[in-house]
Amino acid sequence: MPGPSAPEEERRPLVAHRARDPRPWRQTAGGAVLLVQMLERTAFFGVAANLVLYLNSKNFNWTGQQASHAALVFLGASYLMAPVGGWLADVYLGRHRAVVLSLLIYLFASGLLPVTAFPDGRRSFCGEMPSPELGPACSSAECSRASPSPYCAPTLYMGLLFLALAASSVRSNLTSFGADQVMDLGRDATRRFFNWFYWSINLGAVLSLLIVAFVQQNVSFLLGYSIPVACVGLAFFIFLFATPVFITKPPVGSQVSSMLKLALQNCCPRLRQRHAARDAQSTHLLPDQRYPQPGPSPAEDIANFQVLMKILPVLVTLVPYWMVYFQMQSTYVLQGLHLHIPNIFPANPSNRSLVLRALDSSYRIPEAWLLLANVVVVLILVPVKDHLLDPLLLRCKLLPSSLQKMALGMFFGFTSVIVAGCLERERLYYIHHNETVSQLIGKDLYYAAPLSIWWQIPQYLLIGISEIFASIPGLEFAYSEAPRSMQGAIMGIFFCLSGVGSLLGSSLVALLSLPGGWMHCPEDFGNINNCRMDLYFFLLAAIQAVTALVFIWIAGRYERAAQGPGSQSGSSRDRG
């Protein structure tokens, strides 16, 4: 029997080597990506969790509305700019270099916050804080004063936007870069990676809220905002050191220009006629003839564009949900600052040490710890849902689709903001009857209602449950329904639209903060006791309810089209 040919002999050791080696190396690479993601999320939530409190403090003296607006702009921009980082990686940099560059920008931009946390740093970057203008006292209820211009706003907004750009680029590229590391191990490994990826995000949030938020509120903002800088620096070096075990891919181009061209051709008949002949020639080429051409053919562009037009309405109707979701890092925080926050060490003079008596006067439970209710729900329910609930529903043939889960998530988001509105109305009842308690949080005095901050736990729990049913299935829907060649673009659109929701929430707060609006209360100087934030919450609930009905209608049409006999989902696109 003749021996094997030379090429076969050369391939055999390679196949054996690939069959033995990939799993531990790929797991190492995937673990490094998860560690980098956890550190990056620790830094991100360390910046965002107490941003309202930081800007509302005596360091800057921003009003509650101005601080909430800045937090919503930062959160929205960190999602809105996700397609920018993905596009740069696809066209010029590749995902590995894009992550490296983004972490470097992240490191420098996050350094602005600890620098502005001490007086000399603020004076260097912002100048002297202007003294408040003295004017005649208001003698009538109709008398109102304009909100002062926020101190250091240009510098802080510029730093926050650079920070948001870096965070959005890491988010859009590290997700797919990590999936690339385990893709050779099969679809099950890829799905497990996404589960652990989401887990690492929430683990980073837990570390940030337990440690960073406590330090910021009870020790100092200088030390508290130095921890995120250290986390980003550590993530940067871990990613660089793990480079030898990473699978890196060169930039392959982007279909954004092709999509824009097709959109223009649909709007302009002349452009469509001009390119019809050339596109027809390309369409009739055999696959072997098309293979050497870089990028997809015009026929594939048209098919991908049609898929995008079907997916976009589903993703767009999620925007009001994101308006509700991001309240937990802005107006929920502002509401919590005006509820009674207990001390960590309860008053009991008979059996306390001198150290505890000293701590009792200053160490309060950080308001940002209420976000832990959301995070803990996700950390507990995701494994329960994955290992117990979903298999049980699957055996009973009752497992809902991704779109049905998203509708359920919208319902829980609606109930969360309703609960927040009811709590705010009860809080204002105490305020209007002059039943307030003064509490010192850090170095700032707040006049709060005698309601415990623990009454906020239900709204945080509900928004956490909504995240499991809306956010995670939304990611699954965007990833599974997209063609393989457009997964990065559609994932970027998913994150971008969530940022649109945050910015729309910010715009609504700004609109209602105009004279005569529900959120216009400049005489409070950082407090919200003369605002009507309860009406703002109820307005958000009404918007969510209406768009949830629209989403159910669109989702029903999408599922009927996907299940119909004329569906070509299996042949028109290659799903990842």
C-alpha positions as CSV (number, residue, x, y, z in Angstrom):
1,M,0.0,0.0,0.0
2,P,1.6,3.3,-1.0
3,G,2.5,5.7,1.8
4,P,0.8,8.9,2.3
5,S,1.8,11.9,0.2
6,A,4.0,14.6,1.5
7,P,1.3,17.1,2.1
8,E,-0.7,14.5,4.1
9,E,2.3,13.7,6.3
10,E,2.8,17.4,7.0
11,R,-0.9,17.9,7.9
12,R,-1.1,15.0,10.3
13,P,1.1,16.4,13.1
14,L,-0.6,19.7,12.7
15,V,-4.0,18.2,13.2
16,A,-2.9,16.2,16.2
17,H,-1.3,19.3,17.7
18,R,-4.5,21.3,17.1
19,A,-6.6,18.6,18.6
20,R,-4.5,18.4,21.8
21,D,-3.6,22.0,22.4
22,P,-6.5,24.4,21.6
23,R,-8.7,23.8,24.7
24,P,-6.3,24.8,27.5
25,W,-4.8,27.7,25.5
26,R,-8.3,28.9,24.4
27,Q,-9.5,28.7,28.0
28,T,-6.5,30.7,29.1
29,A,-7.2,33.3,26.5
30,G,-10.9,33.4,27.4
31,G,-10.1,33.7,31.1
32,A,-7.8,36.6,30.4
33,V,-10.6,38.4,28.5
34,L,-13.1,37.7,31.4
35,L,-10.6,39.1,33.9
36,V,-10.0,42.2,31.8
37,Q,-13.8,42.7,31.4
38,M,-14.3,42.4,35.2
39,L,-11.6,45.0,35.9
40,E,-13.0,47.3,33.2
41,R,-16.5,47.0,34.6
42,T,-15.2,47.6,38.1
43,A,-13.7,50.9,36.9
44,F,-16.8,51.9,34.9
45,F,-19.2,51.4,37.7
46,G,-16.8,53.0,40.1
47,V,-17.0,56.1,38.0
48,A,-20.8,56.0,37.3
49,A,-22.2,54.8,40.7
50,N,-21.5,58.0,42.7
51,L,-21.1,60.5,39.8
52,V,-24.3,62.2,40.9
53,L,-23.1,62.5,44.5
54,Y,-19.6,63.7,43.3
55,L,-20.9,66.5,41.1
56,N,-23.6,67.4,43.7
57,S,-21.0,67.7,46.5
58,K,-19.3,70.9,47.6
59,N,-16.4,70.2,45.3
60,F,-18.6,71.4,42.4
61,N,-22.0,72.4,43.8
62,W,-23.9,71.2,40.8
63,T,-27.7,71.1,41.3
64,G,-29.4,67.7,41.5
65,Q,-30.8,68.1,38.0
66,Q,-27.4,69.1,36.5
67,A,-25.7,66.1,38.2
68,S,-28.4,63.7,37.0
69,H,-28.1,65.1,33.5
70,A,-24.3,64.6,33.4
71,A,-24.7,61.0,34.6
72,L,-27.3,60.2,32.0
73,V,-25.1,61.8,29.3
74,F,-22.1,59.8,30.3
75,L,-24.0,56.5,30.5
76,G,-25.8,57.2,27.2
77,A,-22.6,58.2,25.4
78,S,-20.8,55.1,26.6
79,Y,-23.4,53.1,24.7
80,L,-24.2,55.5,21.9
81,M,-20.6,55.5,20.6
82,A,-20.2,51.7,20.6
83,P,-20.5,51.5,16.7
84,V,-17.5,54.0,16.4
85,G,-15.1,51.6,18.2
86,G,-16.5,48.6,16.3
87,W,-16.1,50.4,12.9
88,L,-12.6,51.5,13.6
89,A,-11.7,47.9,14.6
90,D,-13.3,46.4,11.5
91,V,-11.7,48.9,9.0
92,Y,-8.4,50.0,10.4
93,L,-7.2,48.6,13.7
94,G,-8.5,45.0,14.3
95,R,-10.1,44.1,17.6
96,H,-6.9,43.5,19.5
97,R,-5.3,46.8,18.7
98,A,-8.6,48.6,19.2
99,V,-8.9,47.2,22.8
100,V,-5.3,48.2,23.6
101,L,-5.8,51.7,22.3
102,S,-9.2,52.0,24.1
103,L,-7.8,50.9,27.4
104,L,-5.0,53.5,27.0
105,I,-7.5,56.3,26.4
106,Y,-9.5,54.9,29.3
107,L,-6.5,55.1,31.6
108,F,-5.8,58.8,30.9
109,A,-9.5,59.9,30.8
110,S,-10.3,58.2,34.2
111,G,-7.3,60.0,35.7
112,L,-9.2,63.3,35.4
113,L,-11.7,62.5,38.2
114,P,-9.1,61.9,41.0
115,V,-7.2,65.0,39.8
116,T,-10.2,67.2,40.2
117,A,-11.1,65.7,43.6
118,F,-8.5,67.9,45.4
119,P,-8.4,71.7,45.4
120,D,-5.1,72.2,43.6
121,G,-6.1,69.8,40.8
122,R,-9.5,71.5,40.4
123,R,-7.9,74.9,40.2
124,S,-5.4,73.7,37.6
125,F,-8.1,72.2,35.3
126,C,-11.1,74.4,36.1
127,G,-10.0,77.6,37.6
128,E,-11.4,79.1,40.8
129,M,-15.0,78.3,41.7
130,P,-17.2,81.4,41.3
131,S,-18.8,82.7,44.4
132,P,-22.6,82.5,44.5
133,E,-24.3,85.7,43.5
134,L,-26.3,87.5,46.2
135,G,-29.7,88.9,45.2
136,P,-32.9,90.0,46.7
137,A,-34.9,87.4,48.6
138,C,-37.9,85.8,46.8
139,S,-41.1,87.1,48.5
140,S,-43.7,85.2,46.5
141,A,-44.2,81.6,45.4
142,E,-43.9,82.6,41.7
143,C,-40.4,84.0,42.3
144,S,-37.7,81.7,40.8
145,R,-34.1,82.0,40.1
146,A,-32.1,80.6,37.2
147,S,-29.9,77.6,38.0
148,P,-26.2,78.7,38.1
149,S,-23.9,77.5,35.4
150,P,-22.2,74.3,36.6
151,Y,-18.6,74.8,37.7
152,C,-15.9,73.0,35.6
153,A,-18.6,71.7,33.2
154,P,-16.5,71.9,30.0
155,T,-13.5,70.0,31.5
156,L,-15.7,67.4,33.2
157,Y,-17.9,66.8,30.2
158,M,-14.9,66.5,27.9
159,G,-13.3,64.0,30.2
160,L,-16.5,62.0,30.6
161,L,-17.0,61.9,26.9
162,F,-13.5,60.5,26.3
163,L,-14.1,58.0,29.1
164,A,-17.4,57.0,27.4
165,L,-15.7,56.6,24.0
166,A,-13.1,54.3,25.5
167,A,-15.7,52.3,27.5
168,S,-17.9,51.9,24.4
169,S,-15.0,50.8,22.3
170,V,-14.0,48.2,24.9
171,R,-17.6,47.0,25.1
172,S,-18.1,46.6,21.4
173,N,-14.7,44.9,20.7
174,L,-13.9,42.9,23.8
175,T,-17.2,41.0,23.6
176,S,-16.5,39.7,20.1
177,F,-12.8,39.4,20.6
178,G,-13.4,37.0,23.6
179,A,-15.9,35.0,21.5
180,D,-13.1,34.6,18.9
181,Q,-10.9,32.9,21.5
182,V,-13.3,30.0,22.1
183,M,-15.1,29.8,18.7
184,D,-13.0,26.8,17.6
185,L,-14.3,24.8,20.6
186,G,-17.9,24.8,19.3
187,R,-21.1,26.7,19.7
188,D,-21.7,25.4,23.3
189,A,-18.3,26.9,24.4
190,T,-19.3,30.2,22.7
191,R,-22.6,30.3,24.5
192,R,-20.9,29.4,27.9
193,F,-18.4,32.2,27.3
194,F,-21.2,34.7,26.9
195,N,-22.8,33.5,30.1
196,W,-19.6,33.9,32.0
197,F,-18.9,37.2,30.2
198,Y,-22.2,38.6,31.6
199,W,-21.3,37.1,35.0
200,S,-18.0,38.9,35.0
201,I,-19.7,42.2,34.2
202,N,-21.9,41.9,37.3
203,L,-19.0,40.6,39.5
204,G,-17.1,43.8,38.6
205,A,-20.2,45.8,39.6
206,V,-20.3,44.0,43.0
207,L,-16.6,44.8,43.7
208,S,-17.1,48.4,42.6
209,L,-20.3,49.0,44.7
210,L,-19.0,47.2,47.8
211,I,-15.5,48.8,47.8
212,V,-15.3,51.8,45.5
213,A,-18.7,53.3,46.4
214,F,-18.0,53.0,50.1
215,V,-14.6,54.7,49.9
216,Q,-16.0,57.5,47.8
217,Q,-18.8,58.3,50.1
218,N,-17.2,57.7,53.5
219,V,-13.4,58.2,53.0
220,S,-12.7,60.6,50.1
221,F,-13.4,61.0,46.4
222,L,-9.7,61.3,45.7
223,L,-9.0,57.7,46.9
224,G,-12.3,56.4,45.6
225,Y,-11.7,57.6,42.1
226,S,-8.1,56.4,42.2
227,I,-9.2,52.8,42.5
228,P,-10.9,52.8,39.0
229,V,-7.6,54.2,37.5
230,A,-5.7,51.3,39.1
231,C,-8.2,48.8,37.8
232,V,-7.9,50.1,34.2
233,G,-4.1,50.1,34.4
234,L,-4.1,46.5,35.7
235,A,-6.5,45.5,32.9
236,F,-4.3,47.1,30.3
237,F,-1.2,45.2,31.4
238,I,-3.0,41.9,31.7
239,F,-4.3,42.3,28.2
240,L,-0.8,43.0,26.9
241,F,0.8,40.1,28.8
242,A,-1.9,37.7,27.5
243,T,-1.3,38.7,23.8
244,P,0.8,35.6,23.0
245,V,-2.1,33.3,23.7
246,F,-4.7,35.4,21.9
247,I,-6.2,34.6,18.5
248,T,-5.9,37.9,16.6
249,K,-7.6,38.7,13.3
250,P,-6.7,41.5,10.9
251,P,-9.3,44.2,10.0
252,V,-11.6,42.8,7.3
253,G,-13.5,46.0,6.4
254,S,-17.0,47.2,7.3
255,Q,-20.4,46.9,5.6
256,V,-21.5,50.3,7.0
257,S,-20.7,52.0,3.6
258,S,-22.5,49.3,1.7
259,M,-25.6,49.6,3.9
260,L,-25.5,53.4,3.4
261,K,-25.2,53.0,-0.3
262,L,-28.2,50.6,-0.4
263,A,-30.2,53.0,1.7
264,L,-29.4,55.9,-0.7
265,Q,-30.3,53.8,-3.7
266,N,-33.7,52.9,-2.1
267,C,-34.3,56.6,-1.6
268,C,-32.9,57.8,-4.9
269,P,-34.1,55.9,-8.0
270,R,-31.4,57.4,-10.2
271,L,-28.7,55.9,-8.0
272,R,-30.5,52.5,-8.1
273,Q,-30.6,52.6,-11.9
274,R,-27.0,53.7,-12.2
275,H,-25.7,50.7,-10.2
276,A,-28.3,48.1,-11.4
277,A,-26.2,46.8,-14.4
278,R,-23.0,46.4,-12.3
279,D,-24.9,44.8,-9.4
280,A,-26.7,42.4,-11.8
281,Q,-23.3,41.2,-13.2
282,S,-22.0,40.6,-9.7
283,T,-25.1,38.8,-8.6
284,H,-24.9,36.1,-11.4
285,L,-21.3,35.2,-10.6
286,L,-20.7,31.7,-9.3
287,P,-19.5,31.3,-5.7
288,D,-16.1,30.2,-6.9
289,Q,-15.8,33.3,-9.0
290,R,-16.9,35.6,-6.2
291,Y,-14.5,34.1,-3.6
292,P,-11.4,36.1,-4.5
293,Q,-13.2,39.4,-4.2
294,P,-12.7,41.2,-0.9
295,G,-15.9,41.6,1.1
296,P,-19.5,40.5,0.4
297,S,-21.1,40.6,-3.0
298,P,-23.9,43.1,-3.9
299,A,-26.5,40.3,-3.6
300,E,-25.2,39.5,-0.1
301,D,-25.4,43.3,0.7
302,I,-29.0,43.4,-0.3
303,A,-29.9,40.3,1.8
304,N,-28.1,41.7,4.8
305,F,-29.8,45.0,4.4
306,Q,-33.2,43.3,4.3
307,V,-32.3,41.4,7.5
308,L,-31.3,44.7,9.1
309,M,-34.6,46.3,8.2
310,K,-36.4,43.5,9.9
311,I,-34.3,43.6,13.1
312,L,-34.2,47.4,13.6
313,P,-37.8,47.9,14.5
314,V,-37.5,45.3,17.3
315,L,-34.4,47.0,18.7
316,V,-35.8,50.5,18.4
317,T,-38.9,49.7,20.4
318,L,-36.5,48.7,23.3
319,V,-35.3,52.3,23.6
320,P,-38.0,53.4,26.2
321,Y,-37.0,50.3,28.3
322,W,-33.4,51.7,28.4
323,M,-34.9,55.1,29.4
324,V,-36.3,53.3,32.5
325,Y,-33.3,51.0,33.0
326,F,-30.7,53.9,33.4
327,Q,-32.8,55.7,36.0
328,M,-31.2,53.4,38.6
329,Q,-27.9,55.2,38.1
330,S,-29.3,58.7,38.0
331,T,-32.7,59.7,39.4
332,Y,-32.9,56.6,41.7
333,V,-29.6,57.7,43.2
334,L,-30.9,61.2,43.6
335,Q,-34.1,59.9,45.3
336,G,-32.0,57.8,47.6
337,L,-30.0,60.7,48.8
338,H,-33.2,62.3,50.1
339,L,-34.3,59.2,52.1
340,H,-33.0,58.4,55.5
341,I,-29.7,56.5,55.2
342,P,-28.8,54.6,58.3
343,N,-25.3,54.4,59.8
344,I,-23.4,51.3,59.4
345,F,-22.7,51.2,63.2
346,P,-26.0,51.7,65.0
347,A,-26.1,54.0,68.0
348,N,-25.6,52.0,71.3
349,P,-23.4,54.0,73.6
350,S,-23.3,51.4,76.4
351,N,-21.3,48.7,74.5
352,R,-19.4,50.6,71.8
353,S,-15.7,51.3,71.7
354,L,-14.3,54.7,71.0
355,V,-13.5,53.7,67.5
356,L,-17.1,52.7,66.7
357,R,-18.4,55.9,68.3
358,A,-16.2,57.8,66.0
359,L,-17.3,55.8,63.0
360,D,-20.9,56.2,63.9
361,S,-20.8,59.9,63.2
362,S,-19.4,59.6,59.7
363,Y,-19.8,56.2,58.1
364,R,-23.1,55.8,56.5
365,I,-24.3,53.0,54.2
366,P,-23.4,54.2,50.6
367,E,-26.5,55.0,48.6
368,A,-24.9,53.3,45.6
369,W,-25.1,50.0,47.6
370,L,-28.8,49.9,46.6
371,L,-27.5,49.0,43.1
372,L,-26.3,45.7,44.7
373,A,-30.0,44.6,44.8
374,N,-30.0,44.7,41.0
375,V,-26.6,43.0,40.7
376,V,-27.3,40.3,43.2
377,V,-30.6,39.4,41.4
378,V,-28.7,39.0,38.2
379,L,-25.9,36.9,39.7
380,I,-28.3,34.6,41.4
381,L,-31.1,34.3,38.8
382,V,-28.9,33.9,35.7
383,P,-27.5,30.5,36.8
384,V,-30.9,29.4,38.1
385,K,-32.5,30.4,34.9
386,D,-29.8,28.7,32.8
387,H,-29.5,25.4,34.7
388,L,-33.0,24.9,36.2
389,L,-35.8,27.1,34.8
390,D,-35.0,27.0,31.1
391,P,-34.4,23.2,30.9
392,L,-37.7,22.7,32.8
393,L,-39.6,24.9,30.5
394,L,-37.9,23.3,27.5
395,R,-39.0,19.8,28.6
396,C,-42.5,21.1,29.0
397,K,-42.4,22.9,25.7
398,L,-43.2,26.2,27.4
399,L,-39.9,28.0,26.9
400,P,-40.7,31.5,25.6
401,S,-38.8,33.0,22.7
402,S,-36.3,35.8,23.1
403,L,-38.9,38.3,22.0
404,Q,-41.4,37.1,24.5
405,K,-38.8,37.3,27.3
406,M,-38.1,40.9,26.2
407,A,-41.8,41.8,26.5
408,L,-41.8,40.4,30.0
409,G,-38.7,42.4,30.8
410,M,-40.5,45.6,29.7
411,F,-43.3,44.8,32.1
412,F,-40.9,44.5,35.1
413,G,-39.2,47.7,34.1
414,F,-42.7,49.4,34.0
415,T,-43.5,48.1,37.5
416,S,-40.1,49.3,38.8
417,V,-40.6,52.9,37.7
418,I,-44.2,52.8,39.0
419,V,-42.9,51.7,42.5
420,A,-40.3,54.5,42.3
421,G,-43.0,57.0,41.6
422,C,-45.2,55.8,44.5
423,L,-42.3,56.0,46.8
424,E,-41.4,59.5,45.7
425,R,-45.0,60.6,46.2
426,E,-44.9,59.3,49.7
427,R,-41.5,61.0,50.3
428,L,-42.9,64.3,49.2
429,Y,-45.9,63.9,51.5
430,Y,-43.5,63.9,54.5
431,I,-41.5,66.9,53.0
432,H,-44.6,69.0,52.5
433,H,-45.7,68.4,56.1
434,N,-42.3,69.6,57.3
435,E,-41.2,66.1,58.5
436,T,-37.6,66.0,57.5
437,V,-34.3,64.8,58.9
438,S,-31.0,66.3,58.1
439,Q,-28.2,63.9,57.3
440,L,-24.6,64.5,56.4
441,I,-23.4,62.3,53.5
442,G,-19.7,62.8,53.1
443,K,-19.3,66.6,53.6
444,D,-22.8,67.5,52.2
445,L,-26.0,68.1,54.1
446,Y,-29.2,66.7,52.7
447,Y,-32.8,67.2,54.0
448,A,-34.4,63.8,53.7
449,A,-37.8,62.3,54.5
450,P,-38.0,60.0,57.5
451,L,-38.4,57.0,55.2
452,S,-35.7,54.4,55.2
453,I,-33.7,54.0,52.1
454,W,-34.5,50.3,52.2
455,W,-37.9,51.2,50.7
456,Q,-35.9,51.6,47.4
457,I,-35.0,47.9,47.3
458,P,-38.2,46.8,45.5
459,Q,-37.6,49.1,42.6
460,Y,-34.0,47.9,42.3
461,L,-35.0,44.3,42.5
462,L,-37.7,44.8,39.8
463,I,-35.2,46.5,37.4
464,G,-32.8,43.6,38.0
465,I,-35.4,41.1,37.1
466,S,-36.2,43.2,34.0
467,E,-32.6,43.1,33.0
468,I,-32.6,39.3,33.0
469,F,-35.6,39.2,30.7
470,A,-34.9,42.2,28.5
471,S,-31.2,42.8,28.3
472,I,-29.8,39.3,28.1
473,P,-32.4,38.0,25.6
474,G,-31.9,41.2,23.6
475,L,-28.2,40.4,23.3
476,E,-29.1,36.8,22.3
477,F,-31.6,38.1,19.7
478,A,-29.2,40.6,18.2
479,Y,-26.4,38.0,18.0
480,S,-28.5,35.0,16.7
481,E,-30.6,36.8,14.2
482,A,-27.8,38.7,12.6
483,P,-25.9,37.3,9.6
484,R,-22.4,36.2,10.4
485,S,-20.9,39.1,8.4
486,M,-23.0,41.6,10.3
487,Q,-22.9,40.4,13.9
488,G,-20.5,43.1,15.0
489,A,-22.5,45.9,13.3
490,I,-25.8,44.7,14.8
491,M,-24.4,44.2,18.3
492,G,-23.0,47.8,18.0
493,I,-26.5,49.0,17.0
494,F,-27.9,47.2,20.0
495,F,-25.6,49.0,22.4
496,C,-26.0,52.3,20.5
497,L,-29.8,52.2,20.9
498,S,-29.5,51.5,24.6
499,G,-27.4,54.7,24.8
500,V,-30.1,56.5,22.9
501,G,-32.5,55.5,25.7
502,S,-30.2,57.0,28.3
503,L,-29.8,60.2,26.3
504,L,-33.5,60.5,25.8
505,G,-34.0,60.2,29.6
506,S,-31.4,62.9,30.0
507,S,-33.1,65.1,27.5
508,L,-36.5,64.6,29.3
509,V,-34.9,65.6,32.6
510,A,-33.4,68.7,31.0
511,L,-36.8,69.6,29.4
512,L,-38.6,69.2,32.7
513,S,-36.0,71.3,34.4
514,L,-36.9,74.4,32.5
515,P,-38.9,77.1,34.4
516,G,-42.4,75.7,35.0
517,G,-41.3,72.1,34.6
518,W,-41.7,69.3,37.2
519,M,-38.0,69.1,37.8
520,H,-37.4,72.9,38.1
521,C,-36.4,73.7,41.7
522,P,-33.2,75.8,41.6
523,E,-33.9,77.1,45.1
524,D,-33.1,73.7,46.5
525,F,-29.4,74.0,45.8
526,G,-28.9,70.3,45.3
527,N,-32.0,69.0,47.0
528,I,-35.1,67.9,45.2
529,N,-37.7,68.6,47.8
530,N,-39.6,71.2,45.7
531,C,-39.5,69.1,42.5
532,R,-42.1,66.7,41.3
533,M,-40.0,63.7,40.4
534,D,-42.9,61.4,41.0
535,L,-44.7,62.8,37.9
536,Y,-41.5,62.2,36.0
537,F,-41.5,58.6,37.0
538,F,-45.1,58.2,36.1
539,L,-44.5,59.8,32.7
540,L,-41.7,57.2,32.0
541,A,-44.1,54.4,33.0
542,A,-46.7,55.7,30.5
543,I,-44.1,55.9,27.7
544,Q,-42.9,52.3,28.6
545,A,-46.5,51.0,28.6
546,V,-47.3,52.4,25.2
547,T,-44.1,51.3,23.5
548,A,-44.5,47.8,25.1
549,L,-47.8,47.4,23.2
550,V,-46.1,48.5,20.0
551,F,-43.2,46.1,20.7
552,I,-45.6,43.1,21.2
553,W,-47.3,43.9,17.8
554,I,-43.9,44.2,16.0
555,A,-42.5,41.1,17.7
556,G,-45.7,39.1,16.7
557,R,-45.2,40.1,13.1
558,Y,-41.5,39.2,13.2
559,E,-42.2,35.7,14.6
560,R,-45.0,35.0,12.2
561,A,-42.7,36.0,9.3
562,A,-39.9,33.8,10.7
563,Q,-42.2,30.8,11.1
564,G,-44.1,31.3,7.8
565,P,-43.6,29.0,4.8
566,G,-42.0,31.8,2.8
567,S,-39.3,32.4,5.4
568,Q,-35.8,32.1,4.0
569,S,-33.9,32.8,7.2
570,G,-32.0,29.6,6.8
571,S,-30.9,30.2,3.3
572,S,-30.6,33.9,3.0
573,R,-28.1,34.4,5.8
574,D,-25.5,32.5,7.6
575,R,-26.2,32.7,11.3
576,G,-23.4,32.7,13.8
